[in-house]
Amino acid sequence: MAKDKVTNDLGDENVIDAGMQVVAFKLRDEEYGVNIFQVQEIRNLVDITRVPFSANYIKGVINLRGSVLPVIDLKKRLGLEQTPYTDKTRIVTVKVGDLPVGMLVDAVTEVLTIPTKLVEAKKAISEKDIGKFVSGIGNMDGRLVIMLNLEEIVGVPG
């Protein structure tokens, strides 16, 4: 959330809300977003190697330039109904703390700049488990973007 100070000809300082940039993506019919500073890359779907005895929302691992990258099935983690993969399915690689993680999403839509004042707290969410995964909801002209709390989703202490 960047805020820049601008001084006019009279020497008055005004704070301009530069907003937050988010990578927006679809899970089923809803739009979600994560802070662009946490996103490392967006990849096409590749073969994922399953890991026995891992958490049920861990789809498996992929080889990312010689490193092993865990991949989370984001719909399963959020308790959403599964849908088949398509040619728009992507792996969004994010960095949470020092941990890089891939997240399966149905489609990446765009990079958005959401003014900070248009991001509302998660007050409308009453479900305790899902509420911890949501950091807020961006509302831009009726277009709702659910902002995700990656630290909780990945399970890394914030």
C-alpha positions as CSV (number, residue, x, y, z in Angstrom):
1,M,0.0,0.0,0.0
2,A,2.0,2.9,-1.3
3,K,1.2,6.4,-0.4
4,D,3.0,9.3,-2.1
5,K,3.1,12.9,-0.9
6,V,2.5,15.6,-3.5
7,T,3.0,19.3,-2.8
8,N,1.0,21.8,-4.8
9,D,2.0,25.4,-5.6
10,L,0.8,26.6,-2.2
11,G,3.0,24.2,-0.3
12,D,0.1,22.0,0.8
13,E,0.8,18.4,1.1
14,N,-1.8,15.9,-0.1
15,V,-1.4,12.1,0.3
16,I,-2.3,10.2,-2.8
17,D,-3.4,6.6,-2.4
18,A,-1.4,4.7,-5.0
19,G,-3.3,1.5,-4.0
20,M,-2.0,-2.0,-4.0
21,Q,-1.2,-4.0,-7.1
22,V,-2.6,-7.5,-7.1
23,V,-2.5,-10.5,-9.4
24,A,-6.1,-11.4,-10.0
25,F,-7.2,-15.0,-10.8
26,K,-10.3,-17.1,-11.0
27,L,-11.3,-20.1,-8.8
28,R,-14.6,-21.4,-10.2
29,D,-16.7,-18.3,-10.8
30,E,-15.1,-16.0,-8.2
31,E,-12.1,-13.7,-8.6
32,Y,-9.3,-13.7,-6.0
33,G,-6.1,-11.7,-5.7
34,V,-2.7,-11.8,-4.1
35,N,-0.2,-9.0,-3.6
36,I,2.0,-8.7,-6.7
37,F,5.1,-8.5,-4.5
38,Q,4.5,-12.1,-3.4
39,V,4.1,-13.4,-7.0
40,Q,7.3,-14.8,-8.6
41,E,5.9,-16.2,-11.8
42,I,2.9,-17.6,-13.6
43,R,3.4,-20.9,-15.4
44,N,1.3,-23.2,-17.6
45,L,0.2,-26.4,-16.0
46,V,2.9,-29.1,-16.0
47,D,3.0,-32.7,-14.7
48,I,2.8,-32.7,-10.9
49,T,4.4,-35.5,-8.9
50,R,2.2,-36.6,-6.0
51,V,3.8,-37.0,-2.6
52,P,2.5,-39.8,-0.4
53,F,1.1,-38.8,3.1
54,S,1.1,-35.1,2.3
55,A,-1.8,-32.8,3.4
56,N,-4.9,-33.4,1.3
57,Y,-4.6,-29.9,-0.3
58,I,-1.0,-30.5,-1.5
59,K,-1.3,-31.5,-5.1
60,G,2.3,-32.6,-5.2
61,V,5.6,-31.1,-6.4
62,I,7.1,-29.9,-9.6
63,N,10.7,-29.3,-10.8
64,L,11.3,-25.6,-11.1
65,R,14.7,-25.0,-12.6
66,G,16.3,-27.7,-10.5
67,S,14.4,-27.0,-7.3
68,V,11.5,-28.9,-5.9
69,L,8.4,-26.7,-5.6
70,P,5.3,-27.8,-3.6
71,V,2.0,-27.1,-5.4
72,I,-1.2,-26.4,-3.4
73,D,-4.6,-27.1,-4.9
74,L,-6.1,-23.8,-3.9
75,K,-9.7,-24.8,-4.5
76,K,-9.3,-27.8,-2.1
77,R,-7.5,-25.6,0.5
78,L,-10.4,-23.1,0.4
79,G,-13.0,-25.8,0.5
80,L,-14.3,-25.1,-3.0
81,E,-15.8,-27.7,-5.3
82,Q,-13.3,-29.1,-7.8
83,T,-13.5,-28.5,-11.5
84,P,-11.5,-30.0,-14.4
85,Y,-8.3,-28.5,-15.6
86,T,-8.4,-26.5,-18.8
87,D,-5.9,-24.8,-21.1
88,K,-6.3,-21.7,-18.9
89,T,-5.3,-23.5,-15.7
90,R,-2.1,-22.0,-14.3
91,I,0.4,-22.5,-11.5
92,V,1.0,-19.1,-9.7
93,T,4.4,-19.3,-7.9
94,V,4.4,-17.2,-4.8
95,K,6.9,-16.6,-2.1
96,V,5.6,-16.7,1.5
97,G,8.3,-15.7,3.9
98,D,11.3,-17.7,2.5
99,L,9.2,-20.5,1.1
100,P,8.3,-20.6,-2.6
101,V,5.0,-22.4,-3.3
102,G,2.9,-23.0,-6.4
103,M,-0.9,-22.5,-6.4
104,L,-3.2,-24.1,-8.9
105,V,-5.8,-21.6,-10.2
106,D,-8.4,-21.8,-12.9
107,A,-7.2,-18.8,-14.9
108,V,-5.1,-15.7,-14.3
109,T,-7.2,-12.6,-15.3
110,E,-5.0,-9.5,-14.9
111,V,-2.8,-7.3,-12.7
112,L,-5.0,-4.8,-10.9
113,T,-4.3,-1.7,-8.9
114,I,-6.9,-1.5,-6.2
115,P,-7.1,1.8,-4.2
116,T,-6.5,1.0,-0.5
117,K,-9.8,2.8,0.4
118,L,-11.7,0.2,-1.8
119,V,-10.4,-2.8,0.1
120,E,-12.8,-3.6,2.9
121,A,-12.0,-5.7,5.9
122,K,-13.3,-9.2,6.0
123,K,-16.3,-8.2,8.2
124,A,-18.8,-9.9,6.0
125,I,-17.2,-13.3,6.4
126,S,-18.5,-15.3,9.4
127,E,-17.1,-18.7,8.7
128,K,-14.2,-19.0,11.0
129,D,-12.0,-21.4,8.9
130,I,-12.3,-19.6,5.6
131,G,-12.1,-16.2,7.3
132,K,-8.5,-16.7,8.3
133,F,-7.6,-17.2,4.6
134,V,-9.1,-13.9,3.5
135,S,-7.4,-10.6,4.3
136,G,-10.0,-8.3,2.7
137,I,-12.3,-7.8,-0.3
138,G,-11.5,-5.3,-3.0
139,N,-14.7,-3.6,-4.4
140,M,-14.0,-1.7,-7.7
141,D,-17.3,-0.6,-9.3
142,G,-19.1,-3.7,-8.2
143,R,-16.3,-6.0,-9.2
144,L,-15.3,-8.0,-6.1
145,V,-11.8,-9.4,-5.7
146,I,-11.3,-11.6,-2.6
147,M,-7.8,-10.9,-1.2
148,L,-6.0,-13.9,0.1
149,N,-3.9,-14.2,3.2
150,L,-1.1,-16.4,1.8
151,E,0.6,-16.9,5.2
152,E,-2.5,-18.7,6.5
153,I,-3.1,-20.6,3.3
154,V,0.5,-21.9,3.2
155,G,0.7,-22.3,7.0
156,V,3.8,-20.1,7.4
157,P,3.8,-18.1,10.7
158,G,3.4,-14.4,9.8
